[in-house]
């Protein structure tokens, strides 16, 4: 039998120890909660090469189906009538940053930095009021609905700037949070026309993002962020195709919008189309689920810059993660009229052959199917140098028994690309 060719990279798992929060007795099994920092990764220009930053999401949250099947909470079955409902067992464990140190084959948590409002008190991961069911309702362990929090955020992607501050992507608005080195939210940028949803927030709210952003699908907002080297531009990718003009008409779309925003103003400068892989290509996920993967299961979870106008995008379901390289060329940018929410037809409605521009050609760099020792649910990615990536999974605060895993991926060729590379 002929040996399989090398994938062009090597994966090494780094040692890391999760910090326990609490164990709560439940009818079927104990609910064991852990700290979670695997939603996004970044490195800061000027930091020592051993330092990385991470962000966790809203805090421990569990789908109603899992509360019933995993923990035996049949008494919560009536909550399943609420679309996207989640149980949040510890609302005091909210969004937070983590400073990490990489040394001797291990990752160590240096400090945890909770996100706070102007009053210095931590913000929660509870959702604010929403429209069209666009924000998930949240309940406590007793099944009581949690009060909306206009300051609350579901933090996902992270960018660390040279001045010590951070930009963090949020699912709820979707929105962008500018955060100080100490964790204080300096500003929340939300889509134009959405500011009333965050009235009463304990920090400034600026409605400067395109109104189009509010068309994001439920729980599929800003998770993939990357800043240009000069920090003039913030690149972001939605997790999924926009529900534009509505979710039903774009249910089969595989086209995800990639934006370049002016970091100073939040103005949309350019947008491109990225085409997700066909769902049937995620065979390991289909095998584990015991049913076919749907296009709605495929998403973009992270972005990182690998050179001028060179963006790495992490595409995944759960078991399988792929990392692609794309080049953001002017020739492939969507025409300006597609920045307007009222423009029809939308790219999400169109067949591929009718698009005004073709989707970004993409080069496969990494596929976890080539090394199944690399874990599932990878969400964080940081470029350490031109041949090394750091990846981390989201442990979901331990609610389904997962633990945090970090992997160092070392490549044979530069991440920024070479002449003559094969694109698809």
C-alpha positions as CSV (number, residue, x, y, z in Angstrom):
1,X,0.0,0.0,0.0
2,X,1.4,3.4,-1.0
3,X,1.9,5.9,1.9
4,X,-0.5,8.9,1.9
5,X,1.3,12.1,1.0
6,X,2.1,14.5,3.7
7,X,-0.5,17.2,4.2
8,X,2.2,19.9,4.3
9,X,1.7,20.6,8.0
10,X,2.2,19.0,11.4
11,X,-0.1,19.4,14.5
12,X,1.1,19.3,18.1
13,X,-1.3,19.4,21.0
14,X,-0.2,21.8,23.8
15,X,-0.8,21.1,27.4
16,X,-3.6,23.2,29.1
17,X,-5.6,22.8,32.3
18,X,-9.1,24.0,32.5
19,X,-10.2,25.9,35.6
20,X,-13.4,24.5,37.3
21,X,-16.2,26.9,38.1
22,X,-18.9,24.7,39.8
23,X,-20.7,21.4,39.7
24,X,-24.5,21.5,39.9
25,X,-26.5,18.4,40.6
26,X,-29.1,17.5,37.9
27,X,-31.4,14.5,37.6
28,X,-29.4,12.5,35.0
29,X,-25.9,13.6,35.7
30,X,-24.0,16.5,37.4
31,X,-23.6,19.7,35.4
32,X,-19.8,20.4,35.5
33,X,-18.9,24.0,34.5
34,X,-15.4,25.1,33.4
35,X,-13.9,28.4,32.4
36,X,-14.1,28.9,28.6
37,X,-11.7,31.0,26.5
38,X,-11.9,29.3,23.1
39,X,-14.2,31.5,21.1
40,X,-11.4,33.6,19.6
41,X,-7.6,34.0,19.5
42,X,-5.3,36.9,18.7
43,X,-1.7,38.1,19.1
44,X,-0.8,41.8,19.6
45,X,1.8,43.6,17.6
46,X,4.8,44.3,19.9
47,X,4.0,41.6,22.5
48,X,6.5,38.9,23.2
49,X,6.1,35.9,20.8
50,X,5.0,33.8,23.7
51,X,1.9,35.9,24.5
52,X,-1.6,35.4,23.1
53,X,-5.0,36.7,23.9
54,X,-8.3,34.8,23.9
55,X,-12.0,35.6,24.5
56,X,-14.8,33.4,25.7
57,X,-18.4,33.8,24.7
58,X,-21.5,34.9,26.7
59,X,-20.8,32.4,29.5
60,X,-22.3,28.9,30.2
61,X,-25.3,28.3,28.1
62,X,-27.1,25.1,27.1
63,X,-29.7,24.3,24.5
64,X,-33.1,23.1,25.7
65,X,-32.7,19.8,23.9
66,X,-29.4,19.1,25.7
67,X,-30.9,20.0,29.1
68,X,-33.6,17.4,28.5
69,X,-31.5,14.6,26.9
70,X,-28.2,15.0,28.7
71,X,-29.3,16.3,32.1
72,X,-32.8,14.8,32.4
73,X,-34.6,18.1,32.8
74,X,-37.9,17.0,31.3
75,X,-39.5,19.9,33.2
76,X,-37.9,22.4,30.8
77,X,-39.4,20.8,27.7
78,X,-42.0,23.6,27.4
79,X,-39.1,26.1,26.8
80,X,-38.4,24.5,23.4
81,X,-41.2,26.4,21.9
82,X,-39.0,29.5,22.1
83,X,-36.8,29.6,19.0
84,X,-33.1,29.5,19.9
85,X,-33.8,29.4,23.7
86,X,-30.9,28.8,26.0
87,X,-30.5,28.0,29.7
88,X,-27.8,30.1,31.4
89,X,-26.9,28.4,34.7
90,X,-24.4,31.1,35.8
91,X,-25.2,34.6,34.5
92,X,-22.4,36.0,36.8
93,X,-19.9,34.1,34.6
94,X,-20.0,36.4,31.6
95,X,-17.8,37.7,28.7
96,X,-14.0,37.8,29.6
97,X,-10.6,38.1,28.0
98,X,-7.7,35.8,28.8
99,X,-4.0,36.5,28.6
100,X,-2.2,33.4,27.7
101,X,1.5,32.4,27.8
102,X,2.9,29.7,25.5
103,X,6.0,28.0,26.9
104,X,7.6,24.6,26.8
105,X,4.8,22.9,24.9
106,X,2.1,24.2,27.2
107,X,-0.4,27.1,27.4
108,X,-0.8,28.8,30.7
109,X,-3.6,31.2,31.8
110,X,-1.8,34.3,33.1
111,X,-5.0,36.3,34.0
112,X,-8.6,36.6,33.3
113,X,-10.1,40.0,32.5
114,X,-13.9,40.4,32.7
115,X,-15.5,42.9,30.4
116,X,-17.0,45.8,32.4
117,X,-19.2,48.8,31.8
118,X,-18.5,52.4,32.7
119,X,-19.4,51.6,36.3
120,X,-16.6,49.0,36.5
121,X,-19.1,46.2,37.0
122,X,-18.9,43.1,34.8
123,X,-21.4,42.9,31.9
124,X,-23.5,39.8,31.4
125,X,-24.0,37.4,28.6
126,X,-27.7,37.9,28.7
127,X,-29.3,39.1,25.4
128,X,-30.9,42.5,25.0
129,X,-34.4,43.0,23.5
130,X,-34.6,41.8,19.9
131,X,-36.7,42.1,16.8
132,X,-38.1,39.4,14.5
133,X,-36.9,36.8,17.0
134,X,-33.4,37.9,16.2
135,X,-32.0,37.4,19.7
136,X,-32.2,34.2,21.6
137,X,-34.3,34.2,24.8
138,X,-32.5,33.1,27.9
139,X,-33.7,31.2,31.0
140,X,-32.2,30.2,34.3
141,X,-31.9,26.6,35.7
142,X,-35.4,26.9,37.2
143,X,-36.9,27.7,33.8
144,X,-37.5,31.4,34.6
145,X,-36.9,33.9,31.9
146,X,-33.9,36.1,32.5
147,X,-34.3,39.8,32.2
148,X,-32.9,41.4,29.0
149,X,-29.6,43.2,29.5
150,X,-28.9,46.1,27.1
151,X,-25.2,45.8,28.1
152,X,-25.1,42.0,27.5
153,X,-22.9,40.5,24.7
154,X,-22.2,37.2,23.2
155,X,-18.5,37.8,22.5
156,X,-16.7,35.7,19.9
157,X,-13.9,37.1,17.6
158,X,-11.1,39.2,19.0
159,X,-8.4,41.6,17.6
160,X,-5.6,42.9,19.8
161,X,-4.3,46.3,18.7
162,X,-0.9,47.8,19.3
163,X,-2.3,50.5,21.6
164,X,-3.4,47.9,24.1
165,X,-7.1,47.9,23.3
166,X,-9.2,45.2,21.7
167,X,-12.0,44.9,19.1
168,X,-14.4,42.1,19.9
169,X,-17.1,40.7,17.7
170,X,-20.6,40.0,19.1
171,X,-23.4,37.7,17.9
172,X,-26.3,39.6,19.4
173,X,-26.4,42.9,17.5
174,X,-24.4,41.9,15.7
175,X,-22.0,44.4,17.0
176,X,-18.4,45.4,17.6
177,X,-17.1,46.2,21.1
178,X,-14.0,48.4,21.6
179,X,-12.5,47.3,24.9
180,X,-9.7,48.8,26.9
181,X,-6.6,46.9,28.2
182,X,-8.4,46.6,31.5
183,X,-11.5,45.2,30.0
184,X,-13.8,48.3,30.1
185,X,-16.1,48.6,27.1
186,X,-15.2,51.9,25.5
187,X,-17.8,51.8,22.7
188,X,-20.3,49.4,21.2
189,X,-20.8,49.8,17.4
190,X,-24.2,48.5,16.3
191,X,-26.1,48.5,12.9
192,X,-27.8,51.7,12.0
193,X,-31.3,51.8,13.3
194,X,-30.6,49.2,16.0
195,X,-29.5,51.6,18.8
196,X,-32.8,51.5,20.6
197,X,-32.3,47.8,21.3
198,X,-29.3,48.8,23.5
199,X,-30.9,51.8,25.3
200,X,-29.6,51.8,28.9
201,X,-26.3,50.1,28.1
202,X,-23.6,50.9,30.6
203,X,-21.3,52.3,28.0
204,X,-21.6,54.4,24.8
205,X,-23.5,52.8,21.8
206,X,-22.8,54.1,18.3
207,X,-25.1,53.1,15.4
208,X,-22.5,53.4,12.7
209,X,-22.4,49.9,11.2
210,X,-24.3,49.2,8.0
211,X,-27.9,48.4,8.5
212,X,-27.4,45.3,6.4
213,X,-25.6,43.7,9.4
214,X,-28.9,43.3,11.2
215,X,-29.8,40.7,8.5
216,X,-27.6,38.2,10.1
217,X,-29.2,34.8,11.0
218,X,-30.0,33.9,14.6
219,X,-26.7,33.4,16.5
220,X,-24.6,33.8,13.4
221,X,-23.2,37.3,13.8
222,X,-19.6,38.6,14.0
223,X,-17.3,35.7,14.9
224,X,-14.4,36.1,12.5
225,X,-12.3,39.3,12.9
226,X,-8.8,40.4,11.6
227,X,-7.1,43.8,11.5
228,X,-4.7,44.9,8.7
229,X,-1.1,45.3,9.7
230,X,-1.4,49.1,9.7
231,X,-4.6,48.8,11.8
232,X,-6.5,51.0,9.3
233,X,-9.0,48.2,8.3
234,X,-11.0,45.7,10.2
235,X,-11.9,42.6,8.2
236,X,-14.8,40.5,9.3
237,X,-16.8,37.6,8.0
238,X,-20.3,36.7,9.0
239,X,-20.7,33.1,10.2
240,X,-23.4,32.2,7.6
241,X,-25.1,33.7,4.6
242,X,-27.3,36.7,5.5
243,X,-31.1,36.2,5.9
244,X,-31.5,38.7,3.1
245,X,-34.1,39.5,2.1
246,X,-35.4,36.8,4.4
247,X,-34.3,33.5,5.8
248,X,-36.6,31.4,3.6
249,X,-35.4,32.8,0.3
250,X,-31.7,32.3,1.1
251,X,-31.9,29.0,2.9
252,X,-29.8,27.2,0.3
253,X,-27.2,29.9,-0.2
254,X,-23.5,29.1,0.5
255,X,-22.4,32.7,0.1
256,X,-21.0,34.5,3.1
257,X,-20.1,38.2,3.0
258,X,-16.6,39.3,4.0
259,X,-16.4,43.0,4.9
260,X,-13.6,45.5,5.2
261,X,-14.5,48.3,7.6
262,X,-12.7,51.6,8.3
263,X,-11.5,50.9,11.8
264,X,-11.8,54.6,12.8
265,X,-15.4,55.1,11.7
266,X,-17.0,51.7,11.2
267,X,-17.8,52.6,7.5
268,X,-18.0,49.7,5.1
269,X,-15.3,50.1,2.5
270,X,-15.4,46.8,0.5
271,X,-17.2,43.5,0.6
272,X,-16.6,40.2,-1.0
273,X,-18.3,36.8,-1.3
274,X,-16.9,33.6,0.2
275,X,-18.5,30.3,-0.8
276,X,-18.8,27.7,1.9
277,X,-18.0,24.1,1.0
278,X,-20.9,21.8,0.1
279,X,-22.3,20.3,3.3
280,X,-22.0,16.7,1.9
281,X,-18.2,17.1,2.1
282,X,-18.4,17.0,5.9
283,X,-18.6,13.2,6.1
284,X,-17.2,12.9,9.6
285,X,-19.9,15.2,11.0
286,X,-22.6,13.3,9.1
287,X,-21.3,10.0,10.5
288,X,-21.3,11.3,14.1
289,X,-24.8,12.9,13.8
290,X,-26.2,9.9,12.0
291,X,-27.9,12.2,9.5
292,X,-26.7,14.4,6.6
293,X,-25.0,17.8,7.3
294,X,-27.2,20.7,6.2
295,X,-25.8,23.9,4.7
296,X,-26.9,25.8,7.8
297,X,-24.5,23.6,9.9
298,X,-21.5,25.0,7.9
299,X,-20.0,28.3,9.1
300,X,-17.0,30.6,9.4
301,X,-15.7,30.8,12.9
302,X,-12.4,32.7,12.7
303,X,-10.2,35.0,10.5
304,X,-6.6,36.1,10.6
305,X,-4.4,38.1,8.4
306,X,-1.4,36.4,6.8
307,X,-0.1,39.3,4.7
308,X,-1.3,42.4,2.9
309,X,-4.9,41.6,1.6
310,X,-4.3,37.9,2.5
311,X,-6.9,36.5,4.8
312,X,-7.1,33.1,6.4
313,X,-10.7,31.8,7.1
314,X,-11.6,28.9,9.4
315,X,-14.6,27.0,8.0
316,X,-16.1,24.1,10.0
317,X,-19.0,22.1,11.2
318,X,-17.9,20.4,14.4
319,X,-15.7,17.3,13.7
320,X,-14.1,18.8,10.6
321,X,-12.3,22.1,10.4
322,X,-10.7,23.6,7.3
323,X,-8.6,26.6,6.9
324,X,-8.5,28.5,3.6
325,X,-6.5,31.4,2.3
326,X,-8.1,34.0,0.2
327,X,-6.8,37.2,-1.5
328,X,-9.0,40.3,-1.2
329,X,-8.6,41.8,-4.7
330,X,-10.4,44.9,-5.9
331,X,-11.6,43.1,-9.0
332,X,-13.7,40.6,-6.9
333,X,-15.3,43.2,-4.6
334,X,-19.1,43.5,-4.8
335,X,-20.4,46.6,-6.6
336,X,-21.2,49.5,-4.2
337,X,-25.0,49.1,-4.6
338,X,-24.8,45.8,-2.7
339,X,-24.0,47.7,0.5
340,X,-27.6,49.0,0.5
341,X,-30.2,46.9,2.4
342,X,-32.9,47.8,-0.2
343,X,-30.9,46.5,-3.2
344,X,-32.5,43.6,-5.0
345,X,-31.7,40.9,-6.0
346,X,-29.3,40.1,-3.2
347,X,-26.3,37.8,-3.8
348,X,-27.9,35.4,-1.3
349,X,-30.9,35.0,-3.7
350,X,-28.9,34.5,-6.9
351,X,-27.6,31.4,-8.5
352,X,-23.8,31.3,-8.8
353,X,-23.8,32.0,-12.5
354,X,-25.9,35.2,-12.0
355,X,-23.6,36.8,-9.4
356,X,-22.1,40.2,-10.3
357,X,-18.7,38.9,-9.2
358,X,-17.4,35.4,-8.6
359,X,-16.7,34.3,-5.0
360,X,-13.2,34.6,-3.7
361,X,-10.9,31.8,-5.0
362,X,-9.7,29.8,-1.9
363,X,-6.6,27.7,-1.2
364,X,-6.9,24.9,1.3
365,X,-4.1,25.1,3.9
366,X,-5.4,22.8,6.7
367,X,-8.0,20.0,6.9
368,X,-8.5,18.3,10.3
369,X,-9.7,15.2,8.5
370,X,-6.0,14.6,7.6
371,X,-5.1,14.3,11.3
372,X,-8.0,13.2,13.5
373,X,-6.0,13.8,16.7
374,X,-6.8,17.4,16.2
375,X,-10.0,18.0,18.1
376,X,-13.5,19.2,17.2
377,X,-15.2,22.6,17.5
378,X,-12.1,24.6,16.7
379,X,-13.1,28.3,16.9
380,X,-9.9,30.3,17.7
381,X,-7.0,30.9,15.3
382,X,-4.0,33.1,15.6
383,X,-1.0,33.6,13.2
384,X,2.2,33.2,15.3
385,X,4.5,33.7,12.3
386,X,4.5,33.0,8.6
387,X,4.6,29.2,9.1
388,X,2.8,28.7,12.4
389,X,-0.8,28.8,13.6
390,X,-2.3,28.4,17.1
391,X,-5.7,26.9,17.2
392,X,-8.1,26.4,20.1
393,X,-11.5,24.7,20.5
394,X,-14.5,26.1,22.3
395,X,-15.1,23.9,25.4
396,X,-18.6,25.5,25.8
397,X,-17.8,26.0,29.4
398,X,-17.8,22.2,29.9
399,X,-21.6,21.9,29.5
400,X,-21.3,18.9,27.1
401,X,-18.2,17.4,28.8
402,X,-15.6,19.0,26.5
403,X,-12.3,20.3,27.7
404,X,-10.1,23.1,26.1
405,X,-7.5,22.0,23.7
406,X,-4.7,24.1,22.0
407,X,-2.9,22.9,18.9
408,X,0.2,24.3,17.3
409,X,0.1,23.8,13.5
410,X,3.5,24.1,11.7
411,X,3.4,24.5,7.9
412,X,6.0,23.6,5.3
413,X,5.2,26.6,3.1
414,X,4.6,30.3,4.0
415,X,1.0,31.0,5.2
416,X,1.1,34.1,3.0
417,X,1.3,32.0,-0.1
418,X,3.6,31.2,-3.0
419,X,3.5,31.8,-6.7
420,X,1.5,29.2,-8.7
421,X,-0.6,28.0,-5.8
422,X,-3.7,26.0,-6.6
423,X,-7.0,27.7,-5.9
424,X,-10.5,26.3,-5.9
